Amino acid sequence: MRSMGVDVLELSRRQHGELVVVSLAGELDADNISQVRKCLDEAVRASEPRLVVDLSAVTFIDTTGLGVLVRQLATVREREGSMALVAPDGQVLRRLRRTNLAPLFPIYDTLPEALSDALA
């Protein structure tokens, strides 16, 4: 989605059993990171949170976006929870690999795969 030449980030959050799924679409960068941070923080308020972040519709992610994911992972682990990413082959997965962040997260190609594994 384009608005004045800038990809608009769309966020959604939903409960899926014990899991919270946050889906992001568009560009994840410094321009919208506070919105993303707030959404993720609200998703993991419970103790032992179980979070899946669906990045399959993200068209661009910069280091600010990567930093928020890593900080969120630290928060989730402090609360003895879990966090997984959905990042099919593309720009987001390449960026995670190039920055050596991919090994920190369980990463799935599809949301159904992530849900199936997380609920097992």
Backbone as CSV, one residue per row, in Angstrom:
resi,resn,N_x,N_y,N_z,CA_x,CA_y,CA_z,C_x,C_y,C_z
1,MET,0.850,-1.165,0.000,0.000,0.000,0.000,0.900,1.234,0.000
2,ARG,0.657,2.150,-0.897,1.474,3.353,-0.980,0.650,4.565,-0.590
3,SER,1.265,5.433,0.172,0.629,6.687,0.560,1.700,7.766,0.534
4,MET,1.573,8.700,-0.349,2.554,9.772,-0.514,3.970,9.214,-0.698
5,GLY,4.075,8.082,-1.450,5.385,7.534,-1.761,6.009,6.714,-0.651
6,VAL,5.300,6.454,0.434,5.852,5.710,1.555,4.963,4.511,1.837
7,ASP,5.555,3.333,2.017,4.767,2.168,2.392,4.231,2.356,3.801
8,VAL,2.953,2.147,3.964,2.303,2.285,5.262,2.357,0.940,5.966
9,LEU,2.698,0.943,7.225,2.736,-0.280,7.995,1.342,-0.578,8.529
10,GLU,0.916,-1.817,8.363,-0.347,-2.270,8.921,-0.036,-3.288,10.006
11,LEU,-0.731,-3.166,11.140,-0.516,-4.069,12.274,-1.833,-4.716,12.665
12,SER,-1.760,-5.965,13.072,-2.929,-6.599,13.681,-2.439,-7.539,14.771
13,ARG,-3.264,-7.684,15.780,-2.921,-8.566,16.902,-4.152,-9.396,17.216
14,ARG,-3.944,-10.716,17.351,-5.069,-11.576,17.694,-4.600,-12.723,18.578
15,GLN,-5.510,-13.204,19.358,-5.252,-14.332,20.249,-5.543,-15.608,19.472
16,HIS,-4.679,-16.593,19.593,-4.872,-17.897,18.961,-4.586,-18.943,20.033
17,GLY,-5.601,-19.282,20.804,-5.386,-20.150,21.960,-4.528,-19.420,22.972
18,GLU,-3.427,-20.033,23.382,-2.505,-19.414,24.338,-1.518,-18.460,23.657
19,LEU,-1.511,-18.483,22.344,-0.570,-17.661,21.585,-1.164,-16.311,21.236
20,VAL,-0.279,-15.329,21.135,-0.658,-14.044,20.565,0.077,-13.936,19.233
21,VAL,-0.682,-13.651,18.175,-0.098,-13.487,16.851,-0.157,-12.011,16.482
22,VAL,1.001,-11.448,16.189,1.080,-10.073,15.704,1.512,-10.157,14.248
23,SER,0.671,-9.623,13.362,0.976,-9.626,11.936,1.305,-8.212,11.496
24,LEU,2.398,-8.091,10.770,2.847,-6.793,10.260,2.886,-6.852,8.735
25,ALA,2.529,-5.744,8.092,2.571,-5.667,6.637,3.061,-4.277,6.228
26,GLY,3.916,-4.228,5.226,4.460,-2.955,4.757,5.905,-2.794,5.190
27,GLU,6.314,-1.566,5.407,7.693,-1.274,5.800,7.805,-1.122,7.310
28,LEU,8.810,-1.769,7.878,9.090,-1.704,9.312,10.399,-0.945,9.468
29,ASP,10.277,0.336,9.859,11.470,1.175,9.926,11.328,2.239,11.012
30,ALA,12.278,3.124,11.065,12.319,4.144,12.119,11.067,5.024,12.136
31,ASP,10.406,5.172,10.993,9.224,6.024,10.924,8.030,5.481,11.702
32,ASN,7.970,4.166,11.884,6.796,3.583,12.539,7.143,2.655,13.695
33,ILE,8.379,2.707,14.139,8.832,1.743,15.135,8.132,1.893,16.485
34,SER,7.752,3.095,16.879,7.080,3.255,18.172,5.726,2.560,18.153
35,GLN,5.062,2.598,17.033,3.782,1.912,16.865,3.973,0.389,16.991
36,VAL,5.017,-0.134,16.378,5.319,-1.565,16.436,5.694,-1.962,17.855
37,ARG,6.544,-1.185,18.481,6.982,-1.479,19.851,5.778,-1.546,20.793
38,LYS,4.875,-0.585,20.683,3.682,-0.562,21.537,2.827,-1.805,21.315
39,CYS,2.614,-2.178,20.071,1.816,-3.354,19.752,2.445,-4.625,20.322
40,LEU,3.760,-4.776,20.163,4.448,-5.960,20.677,4.456,-5.980,22.205
41,ASP,4.670,-4.823,22.827,4.665,-4.757,24.293,3.304,-5.168,24.851
42,GLU,2.235,-4.703,24.215,0.893,-5.071,24.663,0.625,-6.562,24.476
43,ALA,1.255,-7.161,23.490,1.040,-8.576,23.191,1.674,-9.501,24.224
44,VAL,2.651,-9.011,24.970,3.379,-9.893,25.899,3.272,-9.437,27.351
45,ARG,2.183,-8.858,27.714,2.013,-8.392,29.097,1.898,-9.532,30.100
46,ALA,1.362,-10.650,29.681,1.154,-11.778,30.596,2.488,-12.422,30.969
47,SER,2.481,-13.161,32.072,3.679,-13.934,32.398,3.721,-15.130,31.448
48,GLU,4.907,-15.573,31.141,5.144,-16.658,30.201,4.417,-16.438,28.871
49,PRO,4.638,-15.297,28.245,3.948,-15.002,26.985,4.417,-15.921,25.857
50,ARG,3.528,-16.204,24.948,3.849,-16.998,23.757,3.459,-16.152,22.558
51,LEU,4.461,-15.700,21.828,4.270,-14.728,20.764,4.767,-15.262,19.426
52,VAL,3.962,-15.038,18.393,4.376,-15.300,17.018,4.247,-13.979,16.270
53,VAL,5.335,-13.538,15.647,5.318,-12.304,14.864,5.376,-12.696,13.390
54,ASP,4.303,-12.399,12.685,4.195,-12.749,11.272,4.722,-11.593,10.423
55,LEU,5.877,-11.813,9.826,6.544,-10.798,8.998,6.414,-11.112,7.511
56,SER,5.547,-12.051,7.159,5.474,-12.504,5.770,5.036,-11.412,4.795
57,ALA,4.320,-10.388,5.272,3.884,-9.303,4.391,4.726,-8.030,4.572
58,VAL,5.829,-8.136,5.311,6.730,-6.991,5.484,7.592,-6.882,4.226
59,THR,7.596,-5.707,3.627,8.343,-5.493,2.388,9.740,-4.929,2.626
60,PHE,9.960,-4.361,3.813,11.264,-3.773,4.142,11.393,-3.735,5.661
61,ILE,12.600,-4.042,6.141,12.895,-3.904,7.572,14.301,-3.327,7.694
62,ASP,14.445,-2.299,8.526,15.772,-1.718,8.734,16.308,-2.164,10.091
63,THR,17.465,-1.659,10.456,18.084,-2.080,11.718,17.254,-1.676,12.931
64,THR,16.478,-0.626,12.814,15.592,-0.230,13.913,14.552,-1.315,14.143
65,GLY,13.979,-1.820,13.074,12.994,-2.899,13.171,13.605,-4.171,13.720
66,LEU,14.803,-4.508,13.258,15.493,-5.691,13.779,15.764,-5.537,15.272
67,GLY,16.160,-4.338,15.678,16.439,-4.083,17.089,15.213,-4.281,17.967
68,VAL,14.049,-3.858,17.486,12.816,-4.043,18.250,12.510,-5.530,18.415
69,LEU,12.732,-6.323,17.371,12.498,-7.759,17.474,13.424,-8.395,18.507
70,VAL,14.685,-8.007,18.498,15.649,-8.572,19.452,15.303,-8.150,20.880
71,ARG,14.953,-6.878,21.086,14.559,-6.425,22.427,13.294,-7.122,22.898
72,GLN,12.359,-7.361,21.979,11.132,-8.052,22.348,11.444,-9.494,22.752
73,LEU,12.350,-10.126,22.027,12.761,-11.486,22.372,13.351,-11.524,23.782
74,ALA,14.186,-10.552,24.120,14.772,-10.492,25.461,13.675,-10.335,26.525
75,THR,12.699,-9.488,26.260,11.595,-9.288,27.199,10.812,-10.579,27.388
76,VAL,10.517,-11.252,26.293,9.754,-12.502,26.348,10.531,-13.557,27.144
77,ARG,11.816,-13.655,26.902,12.632,-14.643,27.622,12.733,-14.315,29.111
78,GLU,12.814,-13.015,29.459,12.835,-12.627,30.869,11.564,-13.076,31.582
79,ARG,10.475,-13.120,30.858,9.180,-13.539,31.417,8.923,-15.026,31.201
80,GLU,10.000,-15.747,30.821,9.959,-17.188,30.605,8.947,-17.586,29.545
81,GLY,8.865,-16.788,28.495,7.967,-17.072,27.384,8.725,-17.502,26.151
82,SER,8.029,-17.491,25.023,8.647,-17.872,23.755,8.194,-16.911,22.662
83,MET,9.034,-16.803,21.644,8.741,-15.914,20.520,9.267,-16.556,19.246
84,ALA,8.418,-16.608,18.234,8.802,-17.150,16.937,8.462,-16.125,15.864
85,LEU,9.131,-16.258,14.727,8.885,-15.371,13.588,8.396,-16.174,12.398
86,VAL,7.538,-15.554,11.606,7.179,-16.078,10.298,7.848,-15.158,9.287
87,ALA,8.818,-15.704,8.569,9.581,-14.908,7.602,9.981,-15.811,6.445
88,PRO,9.086,-15.939,5.452,9.443,-16.764,4.296,10.624,-16.150,3.555
89,ASP,11.217,-16.929,2.691,12.377,-16.452,1.947,12.063,-15.115,1.287
90,GLY,12.885,-14.129,1.568,12.674,-12.797,1.026,13.569,-11.810,1.748
91,GLN,13.255,-10.531,1.620,14.084,-9.462,2.150,14.263,-9.566,3.662
92,VAL,13.200,-9.862,4.395,13.288,-9.899,5.856,14.192,-11.041,6.312
93,LEU,13.987,-12.212,5.751,14.824,-13.360,6.137,16.284,-13.120,5.753
94,ARG,16.520,-12.561,4.578,17.911,-12.249,4.184,18.544,-11.278,5.169
95,ARG,17.801,-10.260,5.594,18.335,-9.277,6.549,18.633,-9.951,7.893
96,LEU,17.746,-10.830,8.353,17.994,-11.554,9.609,19.252,-12.409,9.507
97,ARG,19.437,-13.048,8.383,20.624,-13.894,8.189,21.900,-13.069,8.078
98,ARG,21.856,-11.978,7.325,23.053,-11.146,7.129,23.531,-10.504,8.423
99,THR,22.612,-10.250,9.323,22.977,-9.629,10.595,23.211,-10.673,11.694
100,ASN,23.200,-11.946,11.316,23.410,-13.060,12.253,22.373,-13.099,13.372
101,LEU,21.185,-12.597,13.112,20.110,-12.636,14.104,19.206,-13.853,13.920
102,ALA,19.227,-14.464,12.759,18.345,-15.599,12.475,18.457,-16.723,13.510
103,PRO,19.660,-17.075,13.984,19.748,-18.171,14.956,19.073,-17.886,16.308
104,LEU,18.779,-16.627,16.585,18.135,-16.293,17.862,16.672,-16.716,17.923
105,PHE,16.035,-16.830,16.770,14.596,-17.056,16.702,14.253,-18.365,16.012
106,PRO,13.186,-19.031,16.458,12.598,-20.056,15.587,11.926,-19.288,14.433
107,ILE,12.249,-19.645,13.198,11.701,-18.948,12.034,10.973,-19.961,11.157
108,TYR,9.751,-19.601,10.776,8.901,-20.481,9.975,8.564,-19.818,8.649
109,ASP,8.274,-20.653,7.649,7.893,-20.150,6.329,6.455,-19.646,6.297
110,THR,5.583,-20.273,7.102,4.167,-19.909,7.088,3.624,-19.797,8.509
111,LEU,2.560,-19.047,8.654,1.912,-18.921,9.958,1.345,-20.264,10.436
112,PRO,0.680,-21.049,9.574,0.199,-22.355,10.050,1.313,-23.248,10.609
113,GLU,2.502,-23.213,9.989,3.638,-23.989,10.515,4.028,-23.498,11.900
114,ALA,4.102,-22.198,12.076,4.478,-21.634,13.371,3.440,-21.978,14.435
115,LEU,2.176,-21.863,14.101,1.114,-22.185,15.059,1.117,-23.655,15.419
116,SER,1.299,-24.499,14.424,1.311,-25.937,14.665,2.439,-26.327,15.608
117,ASP,3.621,-25.788,15.377,4.779,-26.108,16.212,4.632,-25.502,17.609
118,ALA,4.151,-24.284,17.692,4.037,-23.597,18.984,2.954,-24.217,19.865
119,LEU,1.936,-24.777,19.257,0.851,-25.376,20.026,1.081,-26.843,20.326
120,ALA,2.160,-27.414,19.756,2.450,-28.846,19.967,2.975,-29.105,21.357
